[in-house]
């Protein structure tokens, strides 16, 4: 079982940082340049006396999320020099050249509480069906579903226009120069010459362009480079001007999400501005949960005590703000051990497994697993999480049914039941002070400054839930 600090990329990069004194080089010169050829050469030399195989440079250079960063990129930064939140990151310079510096390359993905837009899918398409999630088995297929169902027209705000796919796959950058921000010393000029960029999709209407980066997960952040470089390539090759938008697209558990951005200054890597956000689900034959459904559940279901594990220990109270990720826990636990691109194996149900599956920081990787256990979708046995009986039912259920099952769990949990009773009676959720009092009443193990933090998670879950009640 691979540990966070013994991943192959951590081992390889720590060796390279030590061998070339990279932090010192960045402190003195502002950056350190390295080639993929040198990475392969020195890492293979280092691994010559080790029993495992050396990772390849192409896998050591892929940092799509901040959680992908090797530990040495984070812990070797002198905070007194670069700033409290600083970390080192990496940018491609061209062909096999890369630059390490204190670049600001990651953008947080903040999921708003939205009412999903309900879409219909063409009945004549048989090979891919939203009601059979196993047919949406890749990011490319999820992107195609979004196109075929009209989501992209909606996102582009061009419902009455033709939208066509115009570009995807590998594309050379040519020569591009731009400004990029650092944790220390503001912005500097950066030049990329002849690097190959991977473009998931570009869509055009008569007046707009949408650049899409697709992921079959809901990460905490993303590398701005994934949107900026395709946007810059397309901007520079356009024959006449159009509005250019960039979208970070995610698909998990029947939910299609778009975070739509614009670069307010095409020559500024960090000028990314969020314009809007959408969530889509498909219309289903099953009945949605309504206020009347909740009234029936409150009458039928008895309130339970706070959940405990088999050994009698209280299940940790939730500290997770995105229920869509909670819903994904049974899915990933029903799969296989994960193997990283560097060859590390992560056994199912461990902290490292969740960190790899969801691209969390390993320090917070079991927050969502604990939340899934709290709502009976998973259980922890002998130090590892596994799918519960309800979790297996969840995996095969459509979205409306999932919401109904989740509602049943909510009304059995004292704190959430009280909030649902208030919402059903008044149409409003209780204020933060009331939520805090409920937590102190039903979870006396939580106290002090922790109460408001747990209350924020409760509010996030309940705000999300009532947005899905019809």
C-alpha positions as CSV (number, residue, x, y, z in Angstrom):
1,X,0.0,0.0,0.0
2,X,1.5,3.3,-1.1
3,X,1.7,6.1,1.4
4,X,1.3,9.7,0.5
5,X,5.0,10.5,1.2
6,X,6.3,7.4,-0.5
7,X,4.7,7.8,-3.9
8,X,7.2,7.3,-6.7
9,X,6.9,10.9,-7.7
10,X,7.6,12.0,-4.1
11,X,10.8,9.9,-4.0
12,X,12.0,10.9,-7.5
13,X,11.4,14.7,-7.0
14,X,12.9,14.8,-3.5
15,X,16.0,13.3,-5.0
16,X,16.1,15.8,-7.8
17,X,15.4,18.7,-5.4
18,X,18.3,17.6,-3.2
19,X,20.7,16.8,-6.0
20,X,20.4,20.2,-7.7
21,X,19.5,22.2,-4.6
22,X,16.4,23.4,-6.5
23,X,14.9,25.5,-3.6
24,X,18.1,27.5,-3.3
25,X,18.3,28.0,-7.0
26,X,14.7,29.4,-7.0
27,X,15.4,31.6,-4.0
28,X,18.5,33.1,-5.8
29,X,17.4,33.1,-9.4
30,X,13.6,33.1,-9.3
31,X,13.3,29.8,-11.1
32,X,15.0,26.5,-12.0
33,X,14.9,25.0,-15.5
34,X,15.0,21.3,-16.0
35,X,14.5,19.0,-19.0
36,X,12.6,15.8,-19.2
37,X,15.8,14.1,-20.6
38,X,17.7,15.1,-17.4
39,X,14.8,13.9,-15.3
40,X,14.9,10.5,-16.9
41,X,18.7,10.3,-16.7
42,X,19.1,11.1,-13.0
43,X,15.9,9.4,-11.8
44,X,17.0,6.2,-13.6
45,X,20.4,6.5,-12.0
46,X,18.9,6.8,-8.6
47,X,16.5,3.9,-9.1
48,X,19.4,1.6,-10.4
49,X,19.9,0.3,-6.9
50,X,16.2,0.1,-5.9
51,X,14.0,-3.0,-6.4
52,X,11.2,-1.1,-8.1
53,X,11.2,0.5,-11.5
54,X,12.0,4.2,-12.1
55,X,9.0,6.3,-13.1
56,X,9.1,8.0,-16.5
57,X,9.5,11.8,-16.8
58,X,6.1,12.1,-18.7
59,X,4.4,10.8,-15.6
60,X,6.5,12.9,-13.2
61,X,5.6,16.1,-15.0
62,X,1.8,15.9,-14.8
63,X,0.2,18.1,-12.1
64,X,-3.4,18.6,-13.0
65,X,-4.4,19.3,-9.4
66,X,-2.5,20.7,-6.4
67,X,-2.9,17.3,-4.7
68,X,-0.7,15.9,-7.5
69,X,2.2,18.1,-6.5
70,X,5.0,16.1,-4.8
71,X,5.4,16.8,-1.2
72,X,8.8,18.4,-1.7
73,X,7.2,21.1,-3.9
74,X,5.2,22.1,-0.8
75,X,7.5,21.5,2.2
76,X,10.8,22.9,0.8
77,X,9.4,26.4,0.3
78,X,10.8,29.0,2.8
79,X,7.5,30.6,3.9
80,X,9.5,33.6,5.3
81,X,10.7,34.4,1.8
82,X,7.8,33.3,-0.5
83,X,4.8,33.8,1.8
84,X,2.6,31.7,4.0
85,X,0.6,30.0,1.3
86,X,3.4,29.6,-1.2
87,X,4.4,26.3,-2.9
88,X,6.5,25.5,-5.9
89,X,4.9,24.4,-9.2
90,X,6.0,23.7,-12.7
91,X,5.3,25.2,-16.1
92,X,6.2,23.8,-19.6
93,X,8.6,26.0,-21.5
94,X,8.8,24.1,-24.8
95,X,9.5,20.6,-26.2
96,X,11.2,18.9,-23.2
97,X,12.0,22.0,-21.1
98,X,10.2,22.9,-17.9
99,X,10.6,25.6,-15.3
100,X,10.0,25.2,-11.5
101,X,9.2,28.4,-9.6
102,X,6.7,29.8,-7.1
103,X,4.1,30.1,-9.9
104,X,0.4,30.6,-9.0
105,X,-1.0,27.9,-11.2
106,X,-4.0,26.4,-9.4
107,X,-7.6,27.7,-9.2
108,X,-10.0,26.5,-6.5
109,X,-13.2,24.9,-7.7
110,X,-16.0,26.3,-5.5
111,X,-19.2,24.4,-6.1
112,X,-22.2,26.7,-5.7
113,X,-25.5,25.4,-4.3
114,X,-27.6,25.3,-7.5
115,X,-30.9,24.0,-8.6
116,X,-30.0,21.5,-11.4
117,X,-31.3,22.2,-14.9
118,X,-33.2,19.1,-16.0
119,X,-32.4,18.0,-19.5
120,X,-33.8,15.4,-21.9
121,X,-31.7,13.0,-23.9
122,X,-32.5,12.0,-27.6
123,X,-34.4,8.8,-27.4
124,X,-33.0,7.5,-30.8
125,X,-29.5,7.2,-29.4
126,X,-29.0,3.6,-28.1
127,X,-25.2,3.2,-27.5
128,X,-25.1,5.8,-24.7
129,X,-27.9,6.2,-22.2
130,X,-27.8,8.5,-19.2
131,X,-30.1,6.0,-17.3
132,X,-27.2,3.5,-17.7
133,X,-24.3,5.3,-16.2
134,X,-21.9,2.5,-17.1
135,X,-22.2,3.6,-20.8
136,X,-20.8,7.0,-19.8
137,X,-17.4,5.4,-19.1
138,X,-14.9,8.2,-19.9
139,X,-14.5,12.0,-19.9
140,X,-14.8,12.0,-23.7
141,X,-18.2,10.2,-23.6
142,X,-19.5,12.5,-20.9
143,X,-18.5,15.5,-23.0
144,X,-20.4,13.9,-26.0
145,X,-23.5,13.4,-23.8
146,X,-23.3,17.1,-22.8
147,X,-23.1,18.1,-26.5
148,X,-25.9,15.7,-27.7
149,X,-28.3,16.8,-25.0
150,X,-28.0,20.5,-25.6
151,X,-26.1,21.3,-22.4
152,X,-23.3,23.1,-24.3
153,X,-25.8,25.4,-26.1
154,X,-27.2,26.2,-22.6
155,X,-23.7,26.9,-21.2
156,X,-22.8,29.1,-24.2
157,X,-26.1,31.0,-23.8
158,X,-26.8,30.3,-27.5
159,X,-29.9,28.1,-27.3
160,X,-31.1,29.1,-30.7
161,X,-27.7,28.9,-32.5
162,X,-25.8,26.1,-34.1
163,X,-23.0,24.8,-31.9
164,X,-20.3,22.6,-33.5
165,X,-17.2,20.9,-32.3
166,X,-14.1,22.4,-34.0
167,X,-11.0,21.1,-32.3
168,X,-9.7,18.4,-29.9
169,X,-6.6,16.4,-29.3
170,X,-3.0,17.5,-29.3
171,X,-2.1,20.9,-30.6
172,X,1.2,22.7,-30.7
173,X,1.4,26.0,-29.0
174,X,3.8,27.7,-31.4
175,X,5.4,30.7,-29.7
176,X,3.3,32.3,-27.0
177,X,4.3,34.8,-24.3
178,X,2.3,36.0,-21.3
179,X,2.4,37.3,-17.8
180,X,2.2,34.8,-14.9
181,X,1.9,35.5,-11.1
182,X,4.2,34.4,-8.4
183,X,3.8,34.2,-4.6
184,X,6.9,36.4,-4.4
185,X,7.6,39.5,-6.6
186,X,4.3,39.7,-8.4
187,X,4.3,38.9,-12.1
188,X,6.9,38.0,-14.6
189,X,6.9,37.4,-18.4
190,X,6.9,33.7,-19.5
191,X,7.4,32.2,-23.0
192,X,6.4,28.8,-24.2
193,X,7.8,27.7,-27.6
194,X,6.6,24.5,-29.3
195,X,4.9,22.6,-26.5
196,X,2.2,20.1,-27.2
197,X,-1.1,20.9,-25.4
198,X,-3.9,18.4,-25.0
199,X,-7.3,19.9,-25.8
200,X,-10.5,18.1,-24.7
201,X,-12.8,20.1,-26.8
202,X,-13.6,23.4,-28.5
203,X,-17.1,24.4,-29.5
204,X,-18.2,27.3,-31.7
205,X,-21.5,29.1,-32.3
206,X,-21.7,32.0,-34.7
207,X,-20.7,34.5,-32.0
208,X,-19.0,32.5,-29.2
209,X,-16.2,29.9,-28.6
210,X,-16.2,27.5,-25.6
211,X,-13.0,25.8,-24.6
212,X,-13.7,22.7,-22.5
213,X,-11.5,20.7,-20.1
214,X,-13.3,17.6,-18.9
215,X,-12.9,15.4,-15.8
216,X,-14.8,12.4,-14.5
217,X,-14.5,13.6,-10.9
218,X,-15.2,16.7,-8.8
219,X,-11.7,17.9,-7.7
220,X,-11.0,20.7,-5.2
221,X,-9.0,22.7,-7.8
222,X,-7.4,22.5,-11.2
223,X,-4.3,23.7,-13.1
224,X,-5.1,27.0,-14.9
225,X,-2.8,25.9,-17.7
226,X,-5.5,23.3,-18.8
227,X,-7.7,26.2,-19.7
228,X,-5.3,29.0,-20.5
229,X,-3.1,27.3,-23.1
230,X,-6.0,25.9,-25.3
231,X,-7.7,29.3,-25.0
232,X,-4.5,31.1,-26.0
233,X,-3.9,28.7,-29.0
234,X,-7.4,29.2,-30.2
235,X,-7.4,33.0,-29.7
236,X,-4.2,33.3,-31.7
237,X,-5.4,31.3,-34.6
238,X,-8.9,32.8,-35.0
239,X,-9.6,34.5,-38.3
240,X,-12.1,36.9,-36.9
241,X,-12.9,37.9,-33.3
242,X,-15.4,36.1,-31.1
243,X,-16.2,35.9,-27.4
244,X,-14.1,33.2,-25.9
245,X,-15.2,31.3,-22.8
246,X,-13.5,28.4,-21.0
247,X,-15.3,25.7,-19.1
248,X,-14.1,23.2,-16.5
249,X,-16.6,20.3,-17.0
250,X,-17.1,17.5,-14.5
251,X,-19.3,14.5,-14.6
252,X,-20.0,12.4,-11.5
253,X,-22.9,10.4,-10.2
254,X,-25.5,11.5,-12.8
255,X,-24.6,15.2,-12.4
256,X,-22.9,17.3,-15.2
257,X,-21.3,20.5,-13.9
258,X,-19.8,23.4,-15.8
259,X,-17.7,26.2,-14.2
260,X,-17.5,28.9,-16.9
261,X,-14.7,31.4,-17.0
262,X,-13.2,34.1,-19.1
263,X,-9.6,35.4,-19.2
264,X,-10.1,39.1,-18.8
265,X,-6.7,39.7,-20.3
266,X,-5.6,37.1,-22.9
267,X,-1.9,38.0,-22.1
268,X,-2.3,37.3,-18.4
269,X,-2.3,33.6,-17.3
270,X,-3.9,34.6,-13.9
271,X,-6.7,36.8,-15.2
272,X,-9.2,33.9,-15.0
273,X,-12.6,35.2,-13.9
274,X,-15.6,32.9,-13.1
275,X,-18.7,34.0,-15.1
276,X,-21.3,31.4,-14.1
277,X,-21.8,27.8,-13.1
278,X,-24.4,25.2,-14.1
279,X,-25.4,21.8,-13.0
280,X,-27.5,19.5,-15.2
281,X,-29.3,16.2,-14.5
282,X,-31.6,14.2,-16.9
283,X,-35.3,13.9,-16.5
284,X,-36.2,10.5,-15.1
285,X,-39.2,8.2,-15.0
286,X,-38.9,8.0,-11.2
287,X,-40.7,10.6,-9.1
288,X,-38.7,13.5,-7.7
289,X,-38.8,14.2,-3.9
290,X,-41.3,16.8,-2.9
291,X,-42.3,18.6,0.3
292,X,-45.2,16.1,0.6
293,X,-42.6,13.3,0.3
294,X,-40.8,14.7,3.3
295,X,-44.0,15.0,5.3
296,X,-44.6,11.3,4.7
297,X,-41.1,10.4,5.6
298,X,-41.3,12.4,8.9
299,X,-44.5,10.6,9.8
300,X,-43.1,7.1,8.9
301,X,-39.5,7.2,10.0
302,X,-38.5,7.4,13.6
303,X,-35.7,9.6,14.7
304,X,-32.6,7.5,15.5
305,X,-29.6,8.1,17.7
306,X,-26.4,9.4,16.2
307,X,-24.7,6.6,14.2
308,X,-22.1,4.4,15.8
309,X,-19.6,1.8,14.4
310,X,-19.6,-1.9,15.3
311,X,-17.2,-1.2,18.2
312,X,-19.6,1.4,19.7
313,X,-17.5,4.4,18.6
314,X,-19.5,7.4,17.3
315,X,-19.1,7.9,13.6
316,X,-17.3,11.2,13.1
317,X,-19.7,14.1,12.5
318,X,-19.8,15.4,9.0
319,X,-17.2,17.9,7.8
320,X,-17.9,17.7,4.1
321,X,-19.7,20.4,2.1
322,X,-20.4,18.7,-1.2
323,X,-23.0,15.9,-1.2
324,X,-22.2,15.0,-4.8
325,X,-18.8,13.8,-3.6
326,X,-20.5,11.9,-0.7
327,X,-22.7,10.1,-3.3
328,X,-19.5,9.1,-5.2
329,X,-18.0,7.3,-2.2
330,X,-19.9,4.0,-2.8
331,X,-19.0,4.1,-6.5
332,X,-15.3,4.3,-5.9
333,X,-15.4,1.8,-3.1
334,X,-17.1,-0.7,-5.3
335,X,-14.2,-0.5,-7.8
336,X,-10.7,-1.8,-7.8
337,X,-7.5,-0.6,-6.2
338,X,-6.1,2.4,-8.0
339,X,-2.8,2.6,-9.8
340,X,-1.3,6.0,-10.4
341,X,0.5,7.0,-13.6
342,X,3.7,6.5,-11.7
343,X,2.9,2.9,-10.8
344,X,1.9,3.3,-7.2
345,X,-1.0,1.1,-6.0
346,X,-3.6,2.4,-3.5
347,X,-5.7,-0.2,-1.8
348,X,-9.5,0.4,-1.6
349,X,-10.8,2.2,1.4
350,X,-7.5,3.8,2.7
351,X,-6.8,7.5,3.1
352,X,-4.4,7.3,0.2
353,X,-7.0,5.6,-2.0
354,X,-9.5,8.5,-1.5
355,X,-6.8,11.1,-2.0
356,X,-5.9,9.5,-5.4
357,X,-9.6,9.0,-6.4
358,X,-10.8,12.5,-5.6
359,X,-7.6,14.4,-5.8
360,X,-7.9,15.6,-2.2
361,X,-5.0,16.5,0.0
362,X,-4.3,13.2,1.9
363,X,-4.8,15.2,5.2
364,X,-8.5,15.6,4.5
365,X,-9.1,12.6,2.2
366,X,-11.3,10.7,4.6
367,X,-13.7,13.6,5.3
368,X,-16.1,12.4,2.6
369,X,-15.7,8.7,3.5
370,X,-16.7,9.6,7.1
371,X,-19.7,11.6,5.8
372,X,-20.7,8.6,3.6
373,X,-20.5,6.4,6.7
374,X,-22.5,8.9,8.7
375,X,-25.3,8.6,6.1
376,X,-25.0,4.8,5.9
377,X,-23.5,4.6,2.4
378,X,-20.2,3.2,3.7
379,X,-18.8,1.5,6.8
380,X,-15.4,1.4,8.3
381,X,-14.1,-2.0,9.2
382,X,-10.5,-2.8,10.5
383,X,-9.3,0.7,9.6
384,X,-10.7,0.7,6.0
385,X,-13.9,1.8,4.4
386,X,-16.1,-0.5,2.4
387,X,-19.5,-0.2,0.7
388,X,-22.5,-0.7,2.9
389,X,-25.7,-2.5,1.8
390,X,-27.4,0.9,1.3
391,X,-24.4,2.1,-0.7
392,X,-24.8,-0.8,-3.1
393,X,-28.4,0.1,-3.7
394,X,-27.3,3.7,-4.2
395,X,-24.8,2.8,-6.9
396,X,-27.6,1.4,-9.2
397,X,-30.3,4.0,-8.4
398,X,-31.2,6.9,-10.6
399,X,-30.8,10.4,-9.4
400,X,-34.3,10.9,-8.1
401,X,-34.1,7.7,-6.2
402,X,-30.8,8.7,-4.7
403,X,-32.3,11.9,-3.4
404,X,-35.2,9.9,-1.9
405,X,-32.8,7.5,-0.2
406,X,-30.7,10.3,1.1
407,X,-33.9,12.1,2.4
408,X,-34.8,8.9,4.4
409,X,-31.4,9.0,6.0
410,X,-31.6,12.7,6.8
411,X,-34.9,12.3,8.7
412,X,-33.4,9.6,10.9
413,X,-30.5,11.8,12.0
414,X,-31.6,14.1,14.9
415,X,-29.9,17.3,13.8
416,X,-31.0,17.0,10.1
417,X,-34.5,15.9,11.0
418,X,-35.0,19.0,13.1
419,X,-33.9,21.2,10.3
420,X,-36.2,19.4,7.8
421,X,-39.1,19.8,10.2
422,X,-38.4,23.5,10.4
423,X,-38.1,23.8,6.6
424,X,-41.3,21.8,5.9
425,X,-43.2,24.0,8.3
426,X,-41.8,27.4,7.4
427,X,-40.0,27.2,4.0
428,X,-36.8,28.4,5.7
429,X,-33.8,26.6,7.2
430,X,-32.8,27.6,10.7
431,X,-30.1,30.1,11.3
432,X,-26.5,29.3,12.2
433,X,-27.1,29.8,15.9
434,X,-29.9,27.3,16.0
435,X,-27.8,24.7,14.0
436,X,-25.0,25.2,16.5
437,X,-27.4,24.5,19.4
438,X,-28.7,21.4,17.7
439,X,-25.1,20.1,17.3
440,X,-24.3,20.8,21.0
441,X,-27.5,19.0,22.0
442,X,-27.1,15.9,20.0
443,X,-23.3,15.7,19.7
444,X,-21.9,16.7,23.0
445,X,-18.5,15.3,21.8
446,X,-18.2,18.4,19.7
447,X,-17.5,21.7,21.4
448,X,-15.8,25.1,21.3
449,X,-14.7,26.6,18.0
450,X,-15.4,23.2,16.2
451,X,-19.2,23.8,16.5
452,X,-19.4,26.6,13.9
453,X,-17.2,24.7,11.5
454,X,-19.5,21.6,11.7
455,X,-22.5,23.9,11.4
456,X,-21.2,25.2,8.1
457,X,-21.1,21.6,6.8
458,X,-24.6,20.9,8.0
459,X,-25.9,24.1,6.3
460,X,-24.1,23.3,3.1
461,X,-25.7,19.8,2.9
462,X,-29.1,21.2,3.8
463,X,-29.0,24.1,1.4
464,X,-28.0,21.6,-1.4
465,X,-30.8,19.2,-0.4
466,X,-33.7,21.7,-0.4
467,X,-32.6,22.9,-3.8
468,X,-33.4,19.4,-5.1
469,X,-36.9,19.3,-3.6
470,X,-39.7,20.0,-6.0
